[in-house]
Amino acid sequence: MASSSIDRRRFLILAGSGTVAALLASSCGNSSTSPVEANDATVARLEQQRRKSGARSVERQLVAAPTTVDLAGRKIATWAYGDTIPGPELRAKVGDILRVQLTNQLPEPTTIHWHGIAIRNDMDGVHDLTQPTISPGAVFTYEFALANAGTYFFHPHTALQLDRGLYAPLIVEDPNDPVTADVDQVLVIDDWLDGIDGATPEKKLTDLRQRGGMGGMGGMNGGTPASNAGAMSGMSSNLLGGDAGDIDYPLHLINGRPPADPATVTVASRARVRLRIINAASDTAYRFAVGGHRLTITHTDGFPIRPIEVDTLLIGMGERYDVIVTALSGVWPIVAAAEGKNTIAAGVLRTTDATASAAPSPDARPTELDGQLLHYSDLVPAESVTLDARRVDRTHRIDLTGDMMSYTWGIDGKSYPKSSPLNVADGERVRLEIRNKSMMWHPIHLHGHSFALSEGGARKDTVNVLPGETRTVELDADNPGQWMLHCHNTYHLEQGMATIMSYRR
Ligand SMILES: [Cu+2]
């Protein structure tokens, strides 16, 4: 209570003394601080600092609209960017200014969130927080500097639109990238239900609300309650600490194609292939492997790590990994096994000297999937991106809460927008302790920043938190504005597992 009487002048004096962090931490809603909004002058000033003189401008047009896609011969009605899934790949170089004019031809409002980009706050695409929604028929131009190289993607931050076909890669190349490759190939993985036997994400959410996690089973793949005993959803994984997901999707896609009509990457024998793996799914983690090959992991969530070789990796929704594969002569399965869901997404790696008729079986499960697995503790950041050791100015502890029966999800027992914001101030080192008190894993994503994992120190913007687990991350609050911190399960986000990291002054 005492803190609410502090006037602005006294606050500024305190701000220089180091006492302010403790004060603010205990004064949620403190009337003497005000939020640094997306339209604040400091946001525009920082963007100017990101723009180097002579920076190249990359301009693109994008249309979000209903369309029909071909999934192994089935014509499926959905929503997409530019008639394809994924949408058109955007590629630019670090330092470029990206200008994307979005035309909304969807029957409902939309926005675009540029996932992982340390973006200016007013271009972050969170409706009613950083911009109003873009109405049907309206046009909005996103424009921002690309401060960091890496593998990113973009998608709506509106309702359940991400679980349709509205997603696409955004690749920011670094001309001085120490990782070289002969081929640079993006692989976007997605779980798919839209338009299959009349399903839509909205109907699925209604189902989940009515029947809890049970709504995810039994429908499309004919699961029975008996076969699903033991886990609410019937889909369980030791790697994910229990329930793997809420929805048993009928299809899993790599680059918009199901295993029956796989995406094929054709390269010369011995080519060094950089695979940029993006999990754009809504409710599925994938175990990724390439048959007959080891994977050299070079980046996670866009940021470089000390390269490490493994057989397989687990990728949660919103996470990205860059890996190098040296292609052996032949035809090899690229597999993203839907973790805990007993089905796969698949593609093909083919060398130009391979027999034309050779093809892996569409349901091939390479032994690498059960080989050496990448762990977060294996991820050591490259020196250039290691967060310097520094005293923590402020710690926020949050609990991930909710349950499958009521199908409500939240943070500290409150669903967004009722959840309490996490106040920070520009320039602080912030520690987040994220404790999962629910019975299901959650991939937690922070907008506008990358954080360092306490374990190993890798820079990421999305981290999987298993049931009962606490993940601690640290970040430098260096991008003023209002930023979402949320679960990247599309349905959990829609049900409120979100809060705001709120810059205050
Ligand atoms: Cu979640």
Residues whose N, C-alpha, C, O or C-beta is under 5 A from the ligand:
A	BS01	CU	W441 H442 C487 N489 H492
